[in-house]
Amino acid sequence: MAEKHKAELAFREYLNLLKPEKVIVFSSRLWEHFFNKVGWGNHLGKINNRWNIRDLDYNGGSCKAIGLHHPSTRGFNVPEFQNIISKFLSDY
């Protein structure tokens, strides 16, 4: 639990430092544990009725974000995820 909290604080600090416009999180586990709670921003929509898009808040702004499976996940389909990422980058 303490490690998860440290990782969450580190990610928030990363956003505060870089102030990105868009973020792709390649960890569905972190996505579910970190960003689906109060304090991170709002749900904006879905791609393919599955992949959630959120507006993540950080100090002084916010960014659009999507959480995907890590590419090392069994069954990771490169062309499918290229299409999802392309849609995220162009539509959000």
PDB file of N, CA, C and O in Angstrom:
ATOM      1  N   MET A   1       0.822  -1.192   0.000  1.00  0.00           N
ATOM      2  CA  MET A   1       0.000   0.000   0.000  1.00  0.00           C
ATOM      3  C   MET A   1       0.870   1.262   0.000  1.00  0.00           C
ATOM      4  O   MET A   1       0.578   2.210  -0.729  1.00  0.00           O
ATOM      5  N   ALA A   2       1.924   1.284   0.800  1.00  0.00           N
ATOM      6  CA  ALA A   2       2.817   2.441   0.868  1.00  0.00           C
ATOM      7  C   ALA A   2       3.519   2.662  -0.469  1.00  0.00           C
ATOM      8  O   ALA A   2       3.718   3.804  -0.884  1.00  0.00           O
ATOM      9  N   GLU A   3       3.895   1.576  -1.146  1.00  0.00           N
ATOM     10  CA  GLU A   3       4.555   1.692  -2.448  1.00  0.00           C
ATOM     11  C   GLU A   3       3.615   2.273  -3.493  1.00  0.00           C
ATOM     12  O   GLU A   3       4.027   3.086  -4.319  1.00  0.00           O
ATOM     13  N   LYS A   4       2.353   1.858  -3.458  1.00  0.00           N
ATOM     14  CA  LYS A   4       1.371   2.391  -4.399  1.00  0.00           C
ATOM     15  C   LYS A   4       1.185   3.886  -4.160  1.00  0.00           C
ATOM     16  O   LYS A   4       1.093   4.665  -5.109  1.00  0.00           O
ATOM     17  N   HIS A   5       1.130   4.279  -2.904  1.00  0.00           N
ATOM     18  CA  HIS A   5       0.980   5.694  -2.567  1.00  0.00           C
ATOM     19  C   HIS A   5       2.194   6.495  -3.059  1.00  0.00           C
ATOM     20  O   HIS A   5       2.035   7.588  -3.602  1.00  0.00           O
ATOM     21  N   LYS A   6       3.399   5.956  -2.872  1.00  0.00           N
ATOM     22  CA  LYS A   6       4.615   6.622  -3.353  1.00  0.00           C
ATOM     23  C   LYS A   6       4.586   6.777  -4.870  1.00  0.00           C
ATOM     24  O   LYS A   6       4.947   7.828  -5.400  1.00  0.00           O
ATOM     25  N   ALA A   7       4.157   5.735  -5.558  1.00  0.00           N
ATOM     26  CA  ALA A   7       4.087   5.787  -7.018  1.00  0.00           C
ATOM     27  C   ALA A   7       3.077   6.831  -7.479  1.00  0.00           C
ATOM     28  O   ALA A   7       3.321   7.547  -8.450  1.00  0.00           O
ATOM     29  N   GLU A   8       1.969   6.918  -6.800  1.00  0.00           N
ATOM     30  CA  GLU A   8       0.951   7.910  -7.152  1.00  0.00           C
ATOM     31  C   GLU A   8       1.486   9.326  -6.947  1.00  0.00           C
ATOM     32  O   GLU A   8       1.282  10.193  -7.797  1.00  0.00           O
ATOM     33  N   LEU A   9       2.160   9.563  -5.840  1.00  0.00           N
ATOM     34  CA  LEU A   9       2.748  10.886  -5.579  1.00  0.00           C
ATOM     35  C   LEU A   9       3.807  11.219  -6.627  1.00  0.00           C
ATOM     36  O   LEU A   9       3.900  12.361  -7.077  1.00  0.00           O
ATOM     37  N   ALA A  10       4.601  10.227  -7.014  1.00  0.00           N
ATOM     38  CA  ALA A  10       5.637  10.442  -8.025  1.00  0.00           C
ATOM     39  C   ALA A  10       5.011  10.789  -9.373  1.00  0.00           C
ATOM     40  O   ALA A  10       5.523  11.652 -10.087  1.00  0.00           O
ATOM     41  N   PHE A  11       3.915  10.130  -9.728  1.00  0.00           N
ATOM     42  CA  PHE A  11       3.259  10.420 -10.999  1.00  0.00           C
ATOM     43  C   PHE A  11       2.663  11.822 -10.983  1.00  0.00           C
ATOM     44  O   PHE A  11       2.748  12.546 -11.975  1.00  0.00           O
ATOM     45  N   ARG A  12       2.067  12.201  -9.872  1.00  0.00           N
ATOM     46  CA  ARG A  12       1.500  13.545  -9.761  1.00  0.00           C
ATOM     47  C   ARG A  12       2.621  14.589  -9.876  1.00  0.00           C
ATOM     48  O   ARG A  12       2.446  15.611 -10.541  1.00  0.00           O
ATOM     49  N   GLU A  13       3.751  14.341  -9.241  1.00  0.00           N
ATOM     50  CA  GLU A  13       4.889  15.260  -9.333  1.00  0.00           C
ATOM     51  C   GLU A  13       5.391  15.345 -10.780  1.00  0.00           C
ATOM     52  O   GLU A  13       5.753  16.421 -11.255  1.00  0.00           O
ATOM     53  N   TYR A  14       5.410  14.218 -11.465  1.00  0.00           N
ATOM     54  CA  TYR A  14       5.787  14.175 -12.882  1.00  0.00           C
ATOM     55  C   TYR A  14       4.880  15.094 -13.703  1.00  0.00           C
ATOM     56  O   TYR A  14       5.365  15.868 -14.528  1.00  0.00           O
ATOM     57  N   LEU A  15       3.571  15.011 -13.480  1.00  0.00           N
ATOM     58  CA  LEU A  15       2.633  15.877 -14.193  1.00  0.00           C
ATOM     59  C   LEU A  15       2.863  17.342 -13.827  1.00  0.00           C
ATOM     60  O   LEU A  15       2.836  18.209 -14.700  1.00  0.00           O
ATOM     61  N   ASN A  16       3.086  17.622 -12.554  1.00  0.00           N
ATOM     62  CA  ASN A  16       3.312  18.992 -12.108  1.00  0.00           C
ATOM     63  C   ASN A  16       4.565  19.601 -12.744  1.00  0.00           C
ATOM     64  O   ASN A  16       4.585  20.792 -13.056  1.00  0.00           O
ATOM     65  N   LEU A  17       5.600  18.794 -12.935  1.00  0.00           N
ATOM     66  CA  LEU A  17       6.848  19.283 -13.520  1.00  0.00           C
ATOM     67  C   LEU A  17       6.742  19.475 -15.033  1.00  0.00           C
ATOM     68  O   LEU A  17       7.162  20.505 -15.561  1.00  0.00           O
ATOM     69  N   LEU A  18       6.188  18.496 -15.721  1.00  0.00           N
ATOM     70  CA  LEU A  18       6.166  18.529 -17.187  1.00  0.00           C
ATOM     71  C   LEU A  18       4.971  19.259 -17.775  1.00  0.00           C
ATOM     72  O   LEU A  18       5.054  19.803 -18.876  1.00  0.00           O
ATOM     73  N   LYS A  19       3.863  19.275 -17.050  1.00  0.00           N
ATOM     74  CA  LYS A  19       2.632  19.920 -17.519  1.00  0.00           C
ATOM     75  C   LYS A  19       2.273  19.498 -18.955  1.00  0.00           C
ATOM     76  O   LYS A  19       2.144  20.340 -19.844  1.00  0.00           O
ATOM     77  N   PRO A  20       2.114  18.185 -19.166  1.00  0.00           N
ATOM     78  CA  PRO A  20       1.843  17.688 -20.516  1.00  0.00           C
ATOM     79  C   PRO A  20       0.424  18.024 -20.975  1.00  0.00           C
ATOM     80  O   PRO A  20      -0.449  18.329 -20.162  1.00  0.00           O
ATOM     81  N   GLU A  21       0.212  17.963 -22.268  1.00  0.00           N
ATOM     82  CA  GLU A  21      -1.132  18.113 -22.831  1.00  0.00           C
ATOM     83  C   GLU A  21      -1.837  16.762 -22.879  1.00  0.00           C
ATOM     84  O   GLU A  21      -3.049  16.679 -22.681  1.00  0.00           O
ATOM     85  N   LYS A  22      -1.066  15.696 -23.144  1.00  0.00           N
ATOM     86  CA  LYS A  22      -1.632  14.346 -23.232  1.00  0.00           C
ATOM     87  C   LYS A  22      -0.670  13.345 -22.609  1.00  0.00           C
ATOM     88  O   LYS A  22       0.549  13.518 -22.636  1.00  0.00           O
ATOM     89  N   VAL A  23      -1.261  12.283 -22.042  1.00  0.00           N
ATOM     90  CA  VAL A  23      -0.477  11.230 -21.395  1.00  0.00           C
ATOM     91  C   VAL A  23      -1.072   9.882 -21.762  1.00  0.00           C
ATOM     92  O   VAL A  23      -2.290   9.704 -21.753  1.00  0.00           O
ATOM     93  N   ILE A  24      -0.198   8.934 -22.086  1.00  0.00           N
ATOM     94  CA  ILE A  24      -0.621   7.551 -22.284  1.00  0.00           C
ATOM     95  C   ILE A  24      -0.011   6.740 -21.145  1.00  0.00           C
ATOM     96  O   ILE A  24       1.208   6.696 -20.985  1.00  0.00           O
ATOM     97  N   VAL A  25      -0.864   6.106 -20.364  1.00  0.00           N
ATOM     98  CA  VAL A  25      -0.427   5.291 -19.230  1.00  0.00           C
ATOM     99  C   VAL A  25      -0.460   3.833 -19.674  1.00  0.00           C
ATOM    100  O   VAL A  25      -1.534   3.274 -19.897  1.00  0.00           O
ATOM    101  N   PHE A  26       0.715   3.214 -19.804  1.00  0.00           N
ATOM    102  CA  PHE A  26       0.790   1.828 -20.241  1.00  0.00           C
ATOM    103  C   PHE A  26       0.799   0.894 -19.036  1.00  0.00           C
ATOM    104  O   PHE A  26       1.741   0.128 -18.831  1.00  0.00           O
ATOM    105  N   SER A  27      -0.248   0.971 -18.256  1.00  0.00           N
ATOM    106  CA  SER A  27      -0.460   0.071 -17.132  1.00  0.00           C
ATOM    107  C   SER A  27      -1.926   0.156 -16.735  1.00  0.00           C
ATOM    108  O   SER A  27      -2.349   1.120 -16.097  1.00  0.00           O
ATOM    109  N   SER A  28      -2.693  -0.845 -17.110  1.00  0.00           N
ATOM    110  CA  SER A  28      -4.115  -0.815 -16.768  1.00  0.00           C
ATOM    111  C   SER A  28      -4.312  -0.903 -15.259  1.00  0.00           C
ATOM    112  O   SER A  28      -5.293  -0.370 -14.739  1.00  0.00           O
ATOM    113  N   ARG A  29      -3.417  -1.551 -14.558  1.00  0.00           N
ATOM    114  CA  ARG A  29      -3.526  -1.661 -13.101  1.00  0.00           C
ATOM    115  C   ARG A  29      -3.339  -0.296 -12.437  1.00  0.00           C
ATOM    116  O   ARG A  29      -4.136   0.091 -11.583  1.00  0.00           O
ATOM    117  N   LEU A  30      -2.297   0.428 -12.823  1.00  0.00           N
ATOM    118  CA  LEU A  30      -2.102   1.763 -12.261  1.00  0.00           C
ATOM    119  C   LEU A  30      -3.247   2.683 -12.642  1.00  0.00           C
ATOM    120  O   LEU A  30      -3.708   3.488 -11.832  1.00  0.00           O
ATOM    121  N   TRP A  31      -3.701   2.559 -13.874  1.00  0.00           N
ATOM    122  CA  TRP A  31      -4.814   3.386 -14.334  1.00  0.00           C
ATOM    123  C   TRP A  31      -6.021   3.190 -13.429  1.00  0.00           C
ATOM    124  O   TRP A  31      -6.632   4.165 -12.993  1.00  0.00           O
ATOM    125  N   GLU A  32      -6.364   1.961 -13.146  1.00  0.00           N
ATOM    126  CA  GLU A  32      -7.538   1.669 -12.320  1.00  0.00           C
ATOM    127  C   GLU A  32      -7.359   2.126 -10.876  1.00  0.00           C
ATOM    128  O   GLU A  32      -8.304   2.629 -10.269  1.00  0.00           O
ATOM    129  N   HIS A  33      -6.159   1.957 -10.317  1.00  0.00           N
ATOM    130  CA  HIS A  33      -5.938   2.287  -8.909  1.00  0.00           C
ATOM    131  C   HIS A  33      -5.706   3.771  -8.660  1.00  0.00           C
ATOM    132  O   HIS A  33      -6.092   4.287  -7.612  1.00  0.00           O
ATOM    133  N   PHE A  34      -5.089   4.459  -9.600  1.00  0.00           N
ATOM    134  CA  PHE A  34      -4.768   5.864  -9.378  1.00  0.00           C
ATOM    135  C   PHE A  34      -5.894   6.794  -9.781  1.00  0.00           C
ATOM    136  O   PHE A  34      -6.331   7.620  -8.979  1.00  0.00           O
ATOM    137  N   PHE A  35      -6.365   6.676 -10.993  1.00  0.00           N
ATOM    138  CA  PHE A  35      -7.119   7.749 -11.622  1.00  0.00           C
ATOM    139  C   PHE A  35      -8.630   7.629 -11.522  1.00  0.00           C
ATOM    140  O   PHE A  35      -9.338   8.562 -11.902  1.00  0.00           O
ATOM    141  N   ASN A  36      -9.133   6.546 -11.038  1.00  0.00           N
ATOM    142  CA  ASN A  36     -10.578   6.395 -10.894  1.00  0.00           C
ATOM    143  C   ASN A  36     -11.033   6.773  -9.490  1.00  0.00           C
ATOM    144  O   ASN A  36     -11.803   6.053  -8.855  1.00  0.00           O
ATOM    145  N   LYS A  37     -10.542   7.918  -9.020  1.00  0.00           N
ATOM    146  CA  LYS A  37     -10.941   8.400  -7.708  1.00  0.00           C
ATOM    147  C   LYS A  37     -10.918   9.917  -7.689  1.00  0.00           C
ATOM    148  O   LYS A  37     -10.354  10.548  -8.583  1.00  0.00           O
ATOM    149  N   VAL A  38     -11.520  10.490  -6.690  1.00  0.00           N
ATOM    150  CA  VAL A  38     -11.618  11.939  -6.547  1.00  0.00           C
ATOM    151  C   VAL A  38     -10.220  12.554  -6.489  1.00  0.00           C
ATOM    152  O   VAL A  38      -9.310  11.996  -5.876  1.00  0.00           O
ATOM    153  N   GLY A  39     -10.062  13.703  -7.130  1.00  0.00           N
ATOM    154  CA  GLY A  39      -8.809  14.428  -7.065  1.00  0.00           C
ATOM    155  C   GLY A  39      -7.970  14.353  -8.322  1.00  0.00           C
ATOM    156  O   GLY A  39      -6.980  15.072  -8.458  1.00  0.00           O
ATOM    157  N   TRP A  40      -8.360  13.488  -9.241  1.00  0.00           N
ATOM    158  CA  TRP A  40      -7.570  13.347 -10.461  1.00  0.00           C
ATOM    159  C   TRP A  40      -8.235  13.986 -11.674  1.00  0.00           C
ATOM    160  O   TRP A  40      -7.565  14.167 -12.691  1.00  0.00           O
ATOM    161  N   GLY A  41      -9.469  14.323 -11.622  1.00  0.00           N
ATOM    162  CA  GLY A  41     -10.117  14.921 -12.780  1.00  0.00           C
ATOM    163  C   GLY A  41     -11.354  14.147 -13.186  1.00  0.00           C
ATOM    164  O   GLY A  41     -11.872  13.327 -12.428  1.00  0.00           O
ATOM    165  N   ASN A  42     -11.820  14.423 -14.401  1.00  0.00           N
ATOM    166  CA  ASN A  42     -13.096  13.887 -14.861  1.00  0.00           C
ATOM    167  C   ASN A  42     -12.952  12.895 -16.001  1.00  0.00           C
ATOM    168  O   ASN A  42     -11.997  12.935 -16.778  1.00  0.00           O
ATOM    169  N   HIS A  43     -13.931  12.004 -16.075  1.00  0.00           N
ATOM    170  CA  HIS A  43     -14.042  11.076 -17.193  1.00  0.00           C
ATOM    171  C   HIS A  43     -14.555  11.847 -18.399  1.00  0.00           C
ATOM    172  O   HIS A  43     -15.537  12.581 -18.290  1.00  0.00           O
ATOM    173  N   LEU A  44     -13.900  11.688 -19.556  1.00  0.00           N
ATOM    174  CA  LEU A  44     -14.285  12.436 -20.760  1.00  0.00           C
ATOM    175  C   LEU A  44     -14.982  11.587 -21.811  1.00  0.00           C
ATOM    176  O   LEU A  44     -15.761  12.107 -22.609  1.00  0.00           O
ATOM    177  N   GLY A  45     -14.713  10.296 -21.820  1.00  0.00           N
ATOM    178  CA  GLY A  45     -15.307   9.438 -22.841  1.00  0.00           C
ATOM    179  C   GLY A  45     -14.561   8.119 -22.934  1.00  0.00           C
ATOM    180  O   GLY A  45     -13.727   7.784 -22.093  1.00  0.00           O
ATOM    181  N   LYS A  46     -14.891   7.379 -23.995  1.00  0.00           N
ATOM    182  CA  LYS A  46     -14.258   6.076 -24.226  1.00  0.00           C
ATOM    183  C   LYS A  46     -13.915   5.933 -25.702  1.00  0.00           C
ATOM    184  O   LYS A  46     -14.552   6.534 -26.567  1.00  0.00           O
ATOM    185  N   ILE A  47     -12.909   5.135 -25.966  1.00  0.00           N
ATOM    186  CA  ILE A  47     -12.583   4.732 -27.329  1.00  0.00           C
ATOM    187  C   ILE A  47     -12.935   3.258 -27.442  1.00  0.00           C
ATOM    188  O   ILE A  47     -12.577   2.448 -26.586  1.00  0.00           O
ATOM    189  N   ASN A  48     -13.641   2.928 -28.513  1.00  0.00           N
ATOM    190  CA  ASN A  48     -14.096   1.544 -28.752  1.00  0.00           C
ATOM    191  C   ASN A  48     -14.927   0.999 -27.595  1.00  0.00           C
ATOM    192  O   ASN A  48     -14.922  -0.201 -27.321  1.00  0.00           O
ATOM    193  N   ASN A  49     -15.632   1.887 -26.928  1.00  0.00           N
ATOM    194  CA  ASN A  49     -16.495   1.516 -25.805  1.00  0.00           C
ATOM    195  C   ASN A  49     -15.736   0.762 -24.714  1.00  0.00           C
ATOM    196  O   ASN A  49     -16.336  -0.003 -23.959  1.00  0.00           O
ATOM    197  N   ARG A  50     -14.407   0.975 -24.625  1.00  0.00           N
ATOM    198  CA  ARG A  50     -13.627   0.272 -23.623  1.00  0.00           C
ATOM    199  C   ARG A  50     -12.582   1.152 -22.949  1.00  0.00           C
ATOM    200  O   ARG A  50     -12.478   1.154 -21.722  1.00  0.00           O
ATOM    201  N   TRP A  51     -11.819   1.888 -23.720  1.00  0.00           N
ATOM    202  CA  TRP A  51     -10.648   2.597 -23.199  1.00  0.00           C
ATOM    203  C   TRP A  51     -11.044   3.987 -22.727  1.00  0.00           C
ATOM    204  O   TRP A  51     -11.398   4.856 -23.524  1.00  0.00           O
ATOM    205  N   ASN A  52     -10.978   4.178 -21.414  1.00  0.00           N
ATOM    206  CA  ASN A  52     -11.423   5.414 -20.784  1.00  0.00           C
ATOM    207  C   ASN A  52     -10.444   6.562 -21.017  1.00  0.00           C
ATOM    208  O   ASN A  52      -9.226   6.401 -20.940  1.00  0.00           O
ATOM    209  N   ILE A  53     -11.020   7.712 -21.302  1.00  0.00           N
ATOM    210  CA  ILE A  53     -10.255   8.946 -21.442  1.00  0.00           C
ATOM    211  C   ILE A  53     -10.607   9.820 -20.244  1.00  0.00           C
ATOM    212  O   ILE A  53     -11.778   9.998 -19.910  1.00  0.00           O
ATOM    213  N   ARG A  54      -9.571  10.360 -19.602  1.00  0.00           N
ATOM    214  CA  ARG A  54      -9.790  11.224 -18.444  1.00  0.00           C
ATOM    215  C   ARG A  54      -9.052  12.539 -18.624  1.00  0.00           C
ATOM    216  O   ARG A  54      -8.078  12.641 -19.370  1.00  0.00           O
ATOM    217  N   ASP A  55      -9.543  13.524 -17.928  1.00  0.00           N
ATOM    218  CA  ASP A  55      -8.890  14.813 -17.821  1.00  0.00           C
ATOM    219  C   ASP A  55      -8.207  14.799 -16.459  1.00  0.00           C
ATOM    220  O   ASP A  55      -8.879  14.904 -15.434  1.00  0.00           O
ATOM    221  N   LEU A  56      -6.870  14.670 -16.432  1.00  0.00           N
ATOM    222  CA  LEU A  56      -6.136  14.585 -15.168  1.00  0.00           C
ATOM    223  C   LEU A  56      -5.699  15.969 -14.727  1.00  0.00           C
ATOM    224  O   LEU A  56      -5.088  16.708 -15.500  1.00  0.00           O
ATOM    225  N   ASP A  57      -6.008  16.320 -13.497  1.00  0.00           N
ATOM    226  CA  ASP A  57      -5.633  17.612 -12.946  1.00  0.00           C
ATOM    227  C   ASP A  57      -4.223  17.564 -12.368  1.00  0.00           C
ATOM    228  O   ASP A  57      -3.805  16.562 -11.786  1.00  0.00           O
ATOM    229  N   TYR A  58      -3.505  18.663 -12.540  1.00  0.00           N
ATOM    230  CA  TYR A  58      -2.222  18.860 -11.873  1.00  0.00           C
ATOM    231  C   TYR A  58      -2.121  20.333 -11.512  1.00  0.00           C
ATOM    232  O   TYR A  58      -2.975  21.124 -11.913  1.00  0.00           O
ATOM    233  N   ASN A  59      -1.100  20.714 -10.767  1.00  0.00           N
ATOM    234  CA  ASN A  59      -0.950  22.113 -10.343  1.00  0.00           C
ATOM    235  C   ASN A  59      -0.843  23.016 -11.562  1.00  0.00           C
ATOM    236  O   ASN A  59       0.103  22.910 -12.344  1.00  0.00           O
ATOM    237  N   GLY A  60      -1.813  23.899 -11.718  1.00  0.00           N
ATOM    238  CA  GLY A  60      -1.770  24.856 -12.803  1.00  0.00           C
ATOM    239  C   GLY A  60      -2.357  24.382 -14.118  1.00  0.00           C
ATOM    240  O   GLY A  60      -2.222  25.074 -15.128  1.00  0.00           O
ATOM    241  N   GLY A  61      -3.003  23.225 -14.140  1.00  0.00           N
ATOM    242  CA  GLY A  61      -3.594  22.788 -15.403  1.00  0.00           C
ATOM    243  C   GLY A  61      -4.146  21.386 -15.367  1.00  0.00           C
ATOM    244  O   GLY A  61      -4.408  20.816 -14.307  1.00  0.00           O
ATOM    245  N   SER A  62      -4.316  20.848 -16.561  1.00  0.00           N
ATOM    246  CA  SER A  62      -4.807  19.479 -16.698  1.00  0.00           C
ATOM    247  C   SER A  62      -4.355  18.933 -18.046  1.00  0.00           C
ATOM    248  O   SER A  62      -3.927  19.683 -18.923  1.00  0.00           O
ATOM    249  N   CYS A  63      -4.455  17.623 -18.196  1.00  0.00           N
ATOM    250  CA  CYS A  63      -4.092  16.979 -19.454  1.00  0.00           C
ATOM    251  C   CYS A  63      -5.082  15.860 -19.754  1.00  0.00           C
ATOM    252  O   CYS A  63      -5.742  15.339 -18.854  1.00  0.00           O
ATOM    253  N   LYS A  64      -5.174  15.507 -21.000  1.00  0.00           N
ATOM    254  CA  LYS A  64      -5.994  14.365 -21.420  1.00  0.00           C
ATOM    255  C   LYS A  64      -5.136  13.119 -21.247  1.00  0.00           C
ATOM    256  O   LYS A  64      -3.933  13.139 -21.509  1.00  0.00           O
ATOM    257  N   ALA A  65      -5.764  12.038 -20.804  1.00  0.00           N
ATOM    258  CA  ALA A  65      -5.007  10.809 -20.558  1.00  0.00           C
ATOM    259  C   ALA A  65      -5.836   9.586 -20.911  1.00  0.00           C
ATOM    260  O   ALA A  65      -7.064   9.587 -20.826  1.00  0.00           O
ATOM    261  N   ILE A  66      -5.117   8.543 -21.311  1.00  0.00           N
ATOM    262  CA  ILE A  66      -5.729   7.243 -21.586  1.00  0.00           C
ATOM    263  C   ILE A  66      -4.867   6.179 -20.923  1.00  0.00           C
ATOM    264  O   ILE A  66      -3.643   6.299 -20.876  1.00  0.00           O
ATOM    265  N   GLY A  67      -5.515   5.138 -20.412  1.00  0.00           N
ATOM    266  CA  GLY A  67      -4.806   4.021 -19.810  1.00  0.00           C
ATOM    267  C   GLY A  67      -4.964   2.785 -20.671  1.00  0.00           C
ATOM    268  O   GLY A  67      -6.080   2.381 -20.997  1.00  0.00           O
ATOM    269  N   LEU A  68      -3.828   2.179 -21.043  1.00  0.00           N
ATOM    270  CA  LEU A  68      -3.821   0.988 -21.895  1.00  0.00           C
ATOM    271  C   LEU A  68      -3.033  -0.126 -21.233  1.00  0.00           C
ATOM    272  O   LEU A  68      -2.310   0.102 -20.263  1.00  0.00           O
ATOM    273  N   HIS A  69      -3.178  -1.326 -21.761  1.00  0.00           N
ATOM    274  CA  HIS A  69      -2.350  -2.431 -21.289  1.00  0.00           C
ATOM    275  C   HIS A  69      -0.890  -2.160 -21.648  1.00  0.00           C
ATOM    276  O   HIS A  69      -0.594  -1.505 -22.647  1.00  0.00           O
ATOM    277  N   HIS A  70      -0.001  -2.665 -20.831  1.00  0.00           N
ATOM    278  CA  HIS A  70       1.417  -2.559 -21.136  1.00  0.00           C
ATOM    279  C   HIS A  70       1.715  -3.419 -22.376  1.00  0.00           C
ATOM    280  O   HIS A  70       1.140  -4.498 -22.520  1.00  0.00           O
ATOM    281  N   PRO A  71       2.597  -2.965 -23.266  1.00  0.00           N
ATOM    282  CA  PRO A  71       2.901  -3.734 -24.477  1.00  0.00           C
ATOM    283  C   PRO A  71       3.430  -5.149 -24.223  1.00  0.00           C
ATOM    284  O   PRO A  71       3.382  -5.986 -25.125  1.00  0.00           O
ATOM    285  N   SER A  72       3.930  -5.433 -23.024  1.00  0.00           N
ATOM    286  CA  SER A  72       4.402  -6.789 -22.722  1.00  0.00           C
ATOM    287  C   SER A  72       3.268  -7.734 -22.330  1.00  0.00           C
ATOM    288  O   SER A  72       3.498  -8.926 -22.126  1.00  0.00           O
ATOM    289  N   THR A  73       2.046  -7.210 -22.224  1.00  0.00           N
ATOM    290  CA  THR A  73       0.893  -8.027 -21.861  1.00  0.00           C
ATOM    291  C   THR A  73       0.618  -9.063 -22.939  1.00  0.00           C
ATOM    292  O   THR A  73       0.662  -8.764 -24.132  1.00  0.00           O
ATOM    293  N   ARG A  74       0.336 -10.275 -22.506  1.00  0.00           N
ATOM    294  CA  ARG A  74       0.032 -11.339 -23.462  1.00  0.00           C
ATOM    295  C   ARG A  74      -1.179 -10.930 -24.301  1.00  0.00           C
ATOM    296  O   ARG A  74      -2.193 -10.473 -23.772  1.00  0.00           O
ATOM    297  N   GLY A  75      -1.056 -11.101 -25.596  1.00  0.00           N
ATOM    298  CA  GLY A  75      -2.141 -10.769 -26.494  1.00  0.00           C
ATOM    299  C   GLY A  75      -2.163  -9.310 -26.930  1.00  0.00           C
ATOM    300  O   GLY A  75      -3.094  -8.885 -27.615  1.00  0.00           O
ATOM    301  N   PHE A  76      -1.150  -8.537 -26.543  1.00  0.00           N
ATOM    302  CA  PHE A  76      -1.095  -7.136 -26.965  1.00  0.00           C
ATOM    303  C   PHE A  76      -1.056  -7.094 -28.493  1.00  0.00           C
ATOM    304  O   PHE A  76      -0.171  -7.679 -29.117  1.00  0.00           O
ATOM    305  N   ASN A  77      -2.006  -6.410 -29.071  1.00  0.00           N
ATOM    306  CA  ASN A  77      -2.154  -6.350 -30.522  1.00  0.00           C
ATOM    307  C   ASN A  77      -1.678  -4.980 -31.005  1.00  0.00           C
ATOM    308  O   ASN A  77      -2.372  -3.978 -30.832  1.00  0.00           O
ATOM    309  N   VAL A  78      -0.491  -4.945 -31.610  1.00  0.00           N
ATOM    310  CA  VAL A  78       0.121  -3.674 -32.000  1.00  0.00           C
ATOM    311  C   VAL A  78      -0.775  -2.859 -32.933  1.00  0.00           C
ATOM    312  O   VAL A  78      -1.007  -1.684 -32.647  1.00  0.00           O
ATOM    313  N   PRO A  79      -1.296  -3.420 -34.039  1.00  0.00           N
ATOM    314  CA  PRO A  79      -2.145  -2.600 -34.918  1.00  0.00           C
ATOM    315  C   PRO A  79      -3.393  -2.049 -34.210  1.00  0.00           C
ATOM    316  O   PRO A  79      -3.786  -0.906 -34.442  1.00  0.00           O
ATOM    317  N   GLU A  80      -4.006  -2.859 -33.356  1.00  0.00           N
ATOM    318  CA  GLU A  80      -5.186  -2.396 -32.619  1.00  0.00           C
ATOM    319  C   GLU A  80      -4.843  -1.196 -31.732  1.00  0.00           C
ATOM    320  O   GLU A  80      -5.563  -0.197 -31.720  1.00  0.00           O
ATOM    321  N   PHE A  81      -3.740  -1.305 -30.995  1.00  0.00           N
ATOM    322  CA  PHE A  81      -3.375  -0.228 -30.091  1.00  0.00           C
ATOM    323  C   PHE A  81      -2.837   0.988 -30.831  1.00  0.00           C
ATOM    324  O   PHE A  81      -2.968   2.109 -30.339  1.00  0.00           O
ATOM    325  N   GLN A  82      -2.240   0.796 -31.995  1.00  0.00           N
ATOM    326  CA  GLN A  82      -1.840   1.937 -32.815  1.00  0.00           C
ATOM    327  C   GLN A  82      -3.081   2.742 -33.208  1.00  0.00           C
ATOM    328  O   GLN A  82      -3.059   3.973 -33.188  1.00  0.00           O
ATOM    329  N   ASN A  83      -4.155   2.049 -33.564  1.00  0.00           N
ATOM    330  CA  ASN A  83      -5.403   2.731 -33.919  1.00  0.00           C
ATOM    331  C   ASN A  83      -6.006   3.473 -32.723  1.00  0.00           C
ATOM    332  O   ASN A  83      -6.495   4.594 -32.865  1.00  0.00           O
ATOM    333  N   ILE A  84      -5.969   2.846 -31.553  1.00  0.00           N
ATOM    334  CA  ILE A  84      -6.514   3.478 -30.342  1.00  0.00           C
ATOM    335  C   ILE A  84      -5.711   4.733 -29.999  1.00  0.00           C
ATOM    336  O   ILE A  84      -6.285   5.780 -29.699  1.00  0.00           O
ATOM    337  N   ILE A  85      -4.395   4.626 -30.045  1.00  0.00           N
ATOM    338  CA  ILE A  85      -3.540   5.771 -29.721  1.00  0.00           C
ATOM    339  C   ILE A  85      -3.730   6.884 -30.746  1.00  0.00           C
ATOM    340  O   ILE A  85      -3.791   8.060 -30.385  1.00  0.00           O
ATOM    341  N   SER A  86      -3.823   6.520 -32.004  1.00  0.00           N
ATOM    342  CA  SER A  86      -4.037   7.508 -33.052  1.00  0.00           C
ATOM    343  C   SER A  86      -5.351   8.258 -32.821  1.00  0.00           C
ATOM    344  O   SER A  86      -5.406   9.480 -32.954  1.00  0.00           O
ATOM    345  N   LYS A  87      -6.402   7.521 -32.476  1.00  0.00           N
ATOM    346  CA  LYS A  87      -7.709   8.138 -32.214  1.00  0.00           C
ATOM    347  C   LYS A  87      -7.633   9.057 -30.997  1.00  0.00           C
ATOM    348  O   LYS A  87      -8.178  10.161 -31.013  1.00  0.00           O
ATOM    349  N   PHE A  88      -6.959   8.602 -29.947  1.00  0.00           N
ATOM    350  CA  PHE A  88      -6.789   9.428 -28.746  1.00  0.00           C
ATOM    351  C   PHE A  88      -6.072  10.735 -29.093  1.00  0.00           C
ATOM    352  O   PHE A  88      -6.524  11.814 -28.711  1.00  0.00           O
ATOM    353  N   LEU A  89      -4.963  10.635 -29.812  1.00  0.00           N
ATOM    354  CA  LEU A  89      -4.179  11.824 -30.138  1.00  0.00           C
ATOM    355  C   LEU A  89      -4.934  12.790 -31.042  1.00  0.00           C
ATOM    356  O   LEU A  89      -4.789  14.005 -30.908  1.00  0.00           O
ATOM    357  N   SER A  90      -5.729  12.265 -31.954  1.00  0.00           N
ATOM    358  CA  SER A  90      -6.425  13.154 -32.883  1.00  0.00           C
ATOM    359  C   SER A  90      -7.747  13.697 -32.334  1.00  0.00           C
ATOM    360  O   SER A  90      -8.121  14.826 -32.651  1.00  0.00           O
ATOM    361  N   ASP A  91      -8.457  12.916 -31.518  1.00  0.00           N
ATOM    362  CA  ASP A  91      -9.800  13.300 -31.071  1.00  0.00           C
ATOM    363  C   ASP A  91      -9.837  13.987 -29.707  1.00  0.00           C
ATOM    364  O   ASP A  91     -10.822  14.646 -29.374  1.00  0.00           O
ATOM    365  N   TYR A  92      -8.807  13.844 -28.939  1.00  0.00           N
ATOM    366  CA  TYR A  92      -8.817  14.428 -27.596  1.00  0.00           C
ATOM    367  C   TYR A  92      -7.663  15.378 -27.481  1.00  0.00           C
ATOM    368  O   TYR A  92      -7.470  15.991 -26.431  1.00  0.00           O
TER     369      TYR A  92
END
